[in-house]
């Protein structure tokens, strides 16, 4: 999957650079400046997307990855709390039974 993302990012980077070159050439001619500026903006956005595709997912989307890690830690903490709670409940239950036998 990482290889495909990298290859797609590289191809998008090449297309963005060609589009940027065409946009700069259009901006040089003052008559086509209104066409060149939106194309230059599109090329800039494509560069950003291509770089995000080439980067590892943890670097490209740090907020999403931190949310995933936090959810995973919360699940683990919940499991630990349940097992500790069950063990404590059994221990208290056993102690209560012993107390009832002793005093009751």
Phi and psi in degrees as a GROMACS rama.xvg file:
@    title "Ramachandran Plot"
@    xaxis  label "Phi"
@    yaxis  label "Psi"
@TYPE xy
-65.5387  -35.4408  UNK-2
-66.6874  -41.1253  UNK-3
-66.1749  -40.4827  UNK-4
-62.9103  -42.1779  UNK-5
-64.2091  -42.216  UNK-6
-65.706  -42.6831  UNK-7
-63.6567  -39.6107  UNK-8
-64.2097  -39.8234  UNK-9
-66.0395  -43.2084  UNK-10
-65.0246  -40.7979  UNK-11
-65.6824  -34.6572  UNK-12
-64.7417  -41.0594  UNK-13
-65.0154  -44.6917  UNK-14
-63.5483  -40.5686  UNK-15
-65.346  -38.1425  UNK-16
-67.6044  -39.6574  UNK-17
-65.9151  -41.3662  UNK-18
-64.9354  -38.2637  UNK-19
-63.4914  -40.3107  UNK-20
-63.1751  -44.3511  UNK-21
-63.8167  -40.6025  UNK-22
-64.4034  -40.1616  UNK-23
-64.903  -41.1555  UNK-24
-63.5998  -37.3631  UNK-25
-69.0866  -34.5109  UNK-26
-70.4133  -26.7675  UNK-27
-65.5822  -40.5853  UNK-28
-81.1274  119.49  UNK-29
-64.0146  -27.4556  UNK-30
-68.8223  -36.6774  UNK-31
-95.6251  14.0819  UNK-32
-58.7226  -41.5786  UNK-33
-63.0711  -22.3016  UNK-34
-86.2707  -35.662  UNK-35
-70.9624  -36.6643  UNK-36
-65.0137  -46.8813  UNK-37
-63.3651  -35.1887  UNK-38
-66.7458  -36.5417  UNK-39
-65.542  -39.631  UNK-40
-64.0269  -41.8085  UNK-41
-63.365  -41.0751  UNK-42
-63.0488  -38.8258  UNK-43
-63.7942  -42.7928  UNK-44
-64.7931  -38.5144  UNK-45
-66.7083  -36.2087  UNK-46
-60.9623  -44.6407  UNK-47
-61.6135  -43.3678  UNK-48
-65.0967  -40.3233  UNK-49
-66.2117  -38.1611  UNK-50
-66.6169  -41.1595  UNK-51
-64.2609  -33.8755  UNK-52
-68.3915  -35.1412  UNK-53
-79.4274  -23.0769  UNK-54
-78.9083  155.893  UNK-55
-63.1228  154.073  UNK-56
-60.0443  -37.5791  UNK-57
-66.1975  -29.3581  UNK-58
-84.5504  -37.737  UNK-59
-73.244  -34.3995  UNK-60
-130.838  71.7833  UNK-61
-67.2362  -31.9414  UNK-62
-70.3836  -44.9194  UNK-63
-62.1208  -42.0639  UNK-64
-67.5344  -37.4312  UNK-65
-68.4524  -34.9544  UNK-66
-64.4247  -42.2019  UNK-67
-62.2943  -43.6013  UNK-68
-64.8998  -39.3849  UNK-69
-66.0835  -41.2466  UNK-70
-61.8762  -41.2957  UNK-71
-64.4347  -44.124  UNK-72
-64.6444  -38.0727  UNK-73
-64.6158  -40.9047  UNK-74
-61.7362  -45.1058  UNK-75
-62.2317  -41.7337  UNK-76
-64.4689  -38.6657  UNK-77
-63.6045  -41.2574  UNK-78
-63.7733  -44.0837  UNK-79
-62.9062  -42.415  UNK-80
-63.8412  -40.6302  UNK-81
-63.4484  -45.9472  UNK-82
-66.0012  -40.8586  UNK-83
-66.1562  -40.9056  UNK-84
-64.057  -41.7284  UNK-85
-64.1576  -42.2975  UNK-86
-64.2277  -41.4838  UNK-87
-66.073  -40.2088  UNK-88
-62.7143  -42.7155  UNK-89
-63.3512  -41.3697  UNK-90
-65.1359  -44.8198  UNK-91
-65.3481  -40.1874  UNK-92
-62.2097  -44.1406  UNK-93
-64.2607  -39.4079  UNK-94
-66.4616  -39.6011  UNK-95
-64.5011  -41.3826  UNK-96
-62.4103  -41.4243  UNK-97
-64.4964  -39.4932  UNK-98
-65.9178  -40.297  UNK-99
-65.5892  -38.1666  UNK-100
-67.1781  -39.0488  UNK-101
-68.7686  -45.5188  UNK-102
-103.613  -8.47022  UNK-103
